[in-house]
């Protein structure tokens, strides 16, 4: 009985991190209970970029083929100046990227990724998904954990040998365990806002986008006050737009209301065609960007993954990818070294931390480069103009070509 209980895994959160973790542990023969506070699974946000380091993991877990049915494989990432719309650089993706990194670069709706993961989960009877279950207490014992959750019908308790906090940047698990040794990190507002909109390709906004960018690429428009990333979703029937500006804290949640004048002001001096796209794409939804300070992610019987552990700014487009990597590598390590749970969780964290920190630094560098102005922007443009596409792709080998099992 004790051995069976030790192989039970409890996961708080049924977002990308939690669903991937459920699949990864089930693939290794663990019984998994997923507790999700929402009464039904809902996709937060609109589009999502999945680089090869993420899709490689999804392929291993049997979810990639389902995702491909609705996702798009863009041909390139194209950087353009927001004022002139001149192309500054192009990083090849598509078939060339898939051959280079051994897995595709895809863009999709978050809902499509969640659907692919849940469809794969349905093939694992050892996974139990409980919605409408809000985690209210965590009891950590020397050999196991017990998790209490409130439901519409009362309360439930789930127990096992490992609790995974995959419940996002506002993690209940992290909050409930705050102050215990080792202390987990704290959620902080980054000072940045993300503005999102999805437009139909046949709409006026969709046509405005098609006039200034290729419909089969990821396009980033760079400007000192903001940057905007746009790419197709839903097999090209719509475009996902995401703009990023400085801003005040607006909500303790994923989305909120912010003055659209903030975005309009940040876009001052951009191309009239880009300004027209922004006007036609509205109303925009503003998302406050929160991060989690770099502290510990594990304690005996407990591990935080994804945004619960290390929420980062989106400027490297790696938030979802790092959550997927976290989930798969944690399940692998627990399966490979099933003995001392304290030791294997610590080992996993020590292996993951350098990569997460490097990705965070890459995001900070990207934001600096994309919002550069004056002489720095001129220098950036010169470097991009003289660096071949092959070299730009090679700069990403460490990120997109990574695979944990090859590093052991």
C-alpha positions in Angstrom: 0.0 0.0 0.0 2.8 2.4 0.9 4.6 1.7 -2.4 1.4 2.3 -4.4 0.8 5.5 -2.6 4.3 6.7 -3.2 3.7 6.3 -6.9 0.6 8.5 -6.8 1.2 11.9 -8.2 -1.0 14.9 -7.4 -0.9 17.9 -9.8 -2.4 21.2 -9.0 -3.4 23.0 -12.2 -4.6 21.8 -15.6 -2.9 24.3 -17.8 -0.1 23.4 -20.3 2.3 22.6 -17.5 -0.1 20.4 -15.5 -1.5 18.5 -18.5 2.0 17.8 -19.9 3.1 16.6 -16.4 0.1 14.3 -16.1 0.9 12.7 -19.5 4.6 12.5 -18.7 4.1 10.7 -15.4 1.4 8.5 -16.7 3.8 7.4 -19.5 6.1 6.2 -16.7 3.3 4.2 -15.1 2.3 6.6 -12.3 -1.3 7.1 -11.3 -2.1 10.8 -11.5 -4.8 13.1 -10.0 -5.0 16.6 -11.5 -6.9 19.2 -9.5 -8.1 22.2 -11.5 -9.9 25.1 -9.8 -11.8 26.1 -12.9 -15.2 24.3 -13.4 -14.1 23.7 -17.0 -10.9 23.9 -18.9 -10.5 27.3 -20.6 -7.6 28.5 -22.7 -6.0 31.6 -21.3 -4.7 34.0 -24.0 -5.0 33.3 -27.7 -2.0 32.3 -29.7 1.0 30.4 -28.6 4.5 29.7 -30.2 5.9 26.3 -29.7 9.6 26.0 -30.7 11.3 22.6 -31.5 12.5 22.0 -28.0 8.8 21.9 -27.0 7.3 20.1 -29.9 10.0 17.4 -29.5 8.7 16.7 -26.0 5.1 16.7 -27.3 6.0 14.2 -29.9 7.4 11.9 -27.2 4.2 12.1 -25.3 2.0 11.3 -28.3 0.3 14.7 -28.5 2.1 16.3 -31.5 0.2 14.6 -34.3 -3.1 15.8 -32.8 -1.7 19.4 -32.5 -0.5 19.4 -36.1 -4.1 19.0 -37.3 -4.8 22.6 -36.1 -1.4 24.2 -35.8 0.6 26.0 -38.5 4.3 25.6 -39.2 5.5 29.1 -40.1 8.2 29.6 -42.7 10.3 32.2 -40.9 10.5 34.7 -38.1 10.7 38.1 -39.8 11.9 41.2 -37.9 10.7 44.6 -39.3 11.1 48.2 -38.2 7.8 49.5 -37.0 8.4 53.0 -38.5 9.5 52.0 -42.0 8.2 48.3 -42.2 11.6 47.5 -43.7 12.8 44.0 -43.1 15.7 43.8 -40.8 16.3 40.1 -40.5 14.8 36.7 -41.2 15.3 33.5 -39.3 14.3 30.4 -41.4 11.8 28.0 -39.8 9.5 25.7 -41.8 11.1 22.6 -43.3 14.6 24.0 -42.9 14.1 24.6 -39.2 12.6 21.1 -38.7 15.6 19.5 -40.4 18.0 21.6 -38.4 16.5 21.1 -35.0 14.8 17.7 -35.5 11.2 19.0 -34.7 8.9 21.6 -36.0 8.3 25.2 -34.9 4.5 25.6 -34.6 2.1 28.3 -33.9 -1.4 27.6 -32.6 -4.3 28.6 -30.3 -3.7 27.7 -26.7 -7.1 25.9 -26.9 -5.7 23.7 -29.7 -2.7 22.7 -27.6 -4.9 22.0 -24.5 -7.3 19.9 -26.7 -4.4 17.8 -28.0 -3.1 17.2 -24.5 -6.5 16.3 -23.0 -7.3 14.0 -26.0 -4.1 12.2 -25.3 -4.8 12.1 -21.6 -8.2 10.4 -22.3 -6.2 7.4 -23.5 -4.6 7.1 -20.0 -7.2 5.6 -17.5 -4.6 6.2 -14.7 -5.1 10.0 -15.1 -8.0 11.5 -13.1 -8.9 15.1 -13.9 -11.0 16.8 -11.3 -12.3 20.3 -12.2 -13.9 22.8 -9.9 -11.4 21.8 -7.2 -9.6 24.7 -5.5 -6.5 23.6 -3.5 -6.9 24.9 0.1 -4.3 23.0 2.1 -1.2 21.0 1.7 0.2 18.7 4.3 3.8 17.5 3.7 4.8 14.3 5.5 8.2 12.6 5.6 7.2 10.1 2.9 4.1 11.6 1.2 1.7 14.5 0.8 -2.0 15.2 1.3 -3.8 17.9 -0.6 -7.2 19.3 0.4 -9.4 21.0 -2.2 -12.8 22.7 -2.1 -15.4 21.7 -4.7 -18.9 22.8 -5.5 -20.1 19.7 -3.6 -17.9 20.1 -0.6 -14.3 19.0 -0.3 -12.0 16.3 -1.4 -8.5 15.1 -0.5 -5.9 13.7 -2.8 -2.7 11.9 -1.4 0.4 10.6 -3.0 4.2 10.6 -3.0 4.6 13.8 -5.0 2.8 17.1 -5.4 3.4 19.1 -8.5 2.4 22.8 -8.4 1.6 23.6 -12.0 -1.0 26.2 -11.1 0.6 29.2 -12.8 2.0 32.6 -11.7 -0.6 33.0 -9.0 0.1 29.5 -7.7 -2.0 28.4 -4.7 0.6 25.7 -3.9 3.4 28.2 -3.8 1.3 30.5 -1.6 0.3 27.8 0.8 3.8 26.6 1.3 5.4 30.1 1.5 7.5 30.5 4.6 8.4 26.8 4.9 12.0 25.8 4.2 13.1 26.3 1.5 10.9 29.3 0.8 9.6 29.5 -2.7 9.7 32.7 -4.8 7.2 35.6 -4.9 5.1 36.8 -7.8 6.0 40.3 -9.0 4.5 42.6 -11.6 7.2 43.2 -14.3 6.0 46.7 -15.3 5.0 45.4 -18.7 1.6 45.0 -20.3 0.8 42.5 -23.1 -2.0 43.6 -25.5 -3.7 40.8 -27.4 -6.2 40.6 -30.2 -7.2 37.9 -32.7 -8.5 39.0 -36.1 -10.1 37.0 -38.9 -8.0 36.9 -42.1 -11.0 38.1 -44.1 -11.7 41.1 -41.8 -10.5 44.6 -42.4 -7.8 44.1 -39.8 -6.7 40.8 -41.4 -6.4 42.5 -44.7 -4.5 45.3 -43.1 -2.0 42.8 -41.7 -1.7 41.0 -45.0 -0.7 44.3 -46.6 2.4 44.7 -44.4 3.5 41.1 -43.6 3.5 37.6 -45.0 0.6 35.5 -43.8 2.8 32.3 -43.4 5.4 33.9 -41.1 5.9 35.2 -37.5 6.4 38.9 -37.9 7.9 41.1 -35.2 7.6 44.9 -35.5 10.3 46.7 -33.5 10.0 50.1 -32.0 11.6 52.0 -29.0 8.2 52.2 -27.2 6.7 48.8 -28.0 7.0 45.7 -30.1 4.3 43.7 -31.8 4.4 40.0 -32.8 1.9 38.6 -35.2 1.3 35.2 -36.7 -1.4 33.0 -38.3 -3.5 30.6 -36.3 -6.4 28.3 -37.1 -4.9 27.1 -40.3 -4.5 30.7 -41.5 -8.1 31.8 -41.0 -7.0 34.2 -38.3 -4.0 36.2 -37.0 -2.9 36.5 -33.4 -1.5 39.9 -32.5 0.4 40.6 -29.3 1.9 44.0 -28.5 4.1 44.8 -25.5 4.4 48.2 -23.7 5.3 49.6 -20.3 2.3 50.1 -18.1 0.9 50.2 -14.6 -0.4 47.1 -12.7 -4.0 46.6 -13.7 -5.3 43.3 -12.3 -4.5 40.3 -10.2 -5.4 37.9 -13.0 -4.7 37.1 -16.6 -6.5 40.0 -18.2 -7.9 43.3 -17.3 -8.9 46.7 -18.6 -6.3 49.2 -19.4 -6.5 52.5 -21.2 -6.0 51.9 -24.9 -4.3 55.3 -25.0 -1.2 53.5 -23.5 -0.8 51.4 -26.6 -1.6 54.3 -28.9 1.0 56.5 -27.2 3.6 53.7 -27.3 3.0 53.4 -31.1 3.7 57.1 -31.8 5.9 57.4 -34.8 5.1 54.0 -36.4 4.1 53.4 -39.9 0.6 54.6 -40.8 -0.2 51.1 -42.1 0.8 49.5 -38.8 -1.1 52.1 -36.8 -4.2 51.3 -39.0 -3.8 47.6 -38.2 -3.7 48.4 -34.5 -6.8 50.6 -34.7 -8.8 48.0 -36.7 -7.7 45.1 -34.5 -9.3 46.6 -31.4 -10.6 46.3 -28.8 -7.4 44.9 -27.4 -7.3 42.9 -24.1 -4.5 43.9 -21.8 -2.6 41.3 -19.8 -0.3 42.3 -16.9 3.0 40.4 -17.2 4.1 38.9 -13.9 7.3 37.1 -13.1 8.3 34.9 -10.2 11.6 35.7 -8.5 14.4 33.1 -8.8 14.1 31.1 -5.5 13.7 27.4 -4.8 11.3 25.3 -6.9 11.4 22.1 -4.8 11.1 20.9 -1.2 10.6 17.3 0.0 7.6 15.7 -1.8 6.8 19.0 -3.7 8.0 20.5 -7.0 6.8 23.7 -8.8 7.0 23.7 -12.6 6.3 26.3 -15.3 5.0 29.7 -14.3 4.5 28.6 -10.7 8.2 28.1 -10.4 9.8 30.7 -12.7 7.3 32.8 -14.6 9.2 34.9 -17.1 8.6 37.7 -19.5 7.5 36.5 -23.0 10.3 38.1 -25.0 12.0 34.8 -25.8 8.6 33.1 -26.6 9.6 30.3 -24.2 7.1 30.3 -21.3 5.1 27.3 -22.6 8.2 25.5 -23.9 9.9 25.8 -20.5 6.8 24.4 -18.8 6.7 21.5 -21.2 10.4 20.8 -20.6 9.9 21.0 -16.9 7.1 18.5 -16.9 8.8 16.0 -19.1 12.2 16.2 -17.5 10.8 15.9 -14.0 8.9 12.8 -14.8 12.0 11.3 -16.5 14.2 11.9 -13.5 11.7 10.6 -11.0 11.4 7.4 -13.1 15.1 7.0 -13.6 16.0 7.6 -9.9 13.0 6.4 -7.9 14.8 6.1 -4.6 15.4 9.3 -2.5 12.6 11.7 -3.5 14.3 14.6 -1.8 17.5 14.0 -3.7 16.0 13.5 -7.1 13.8 16.6 -6.8 16.9 18.6 -5.9 18.9 17.0 -8.7 16.1 18.0 -11.2 16.1 21.6 -10.0 19.9 21.9 -10.2 19.8 20.6 -13.8 17.0 22.8 -14.9 18.0 26.1 -13.3 21.0 27.0 -15.6 18.8 26.5 -18.6 15.9 28.5 -17.2 18.3 31.4 -16.2 19.8 31.4 -19.7 16.4 31.6 -21.3 15.4 34.5 -19.0 18.6 36.3 -20.0 17.8 35.7 -23.7 14.4 37.3 -23.2 15.9 40.3 -21.5 18.4 40.7 -24.4 15.6 40.4 -26.9 13.5 43.1 -25.3 16.6 45.4 -25.1 17.3 44.8 -28.8 13.7 45.1 -30.0 13.1 48.4 -28.1 16.4 49.9 -28.9 16.5 53.5 -30.1 19.0 56.0 -31.4 22.6 54.8 -31.9 21.8 51.4 -30.3 19.0 50.8 -32.8 21.3 51.8 -35.7 23.9 49.3 -34.4 21.3 46.6 -34.1 20.1 47.1 -37.6 23.7 47.0 -39.0 24.4 43.7 -37.1 21.2 42.1 -38.3 21.8 43.3 -41.9 25.2 41.7 -42.1 24.5 38.5 -40.2 23.4 35.7 -42.6 20.2 33.8 -41.9 22.2 30.6 -41.3 24.1 32.3 -38.5 20.9 33.7 -37.0 19.4 30.2 -36.9 22.7 28.9 -35.4 22.4 31.4 -32.6 19.3 29.4 -31.5 20.8 25.9 -31.6 21.3 25.8 -27.9 17.6 26.7 -27.3 15.7 24.9 -30.1 18.0 21.9 -30.5 18.2 21.0 -26.8 17.2 17.6 -25.5 17.7 16.6 -21.9 18.3 12.9 -22.5 21.3 13.8 -24.7 22.9 15.7 -21.8 23.0 12.9 -19.3 
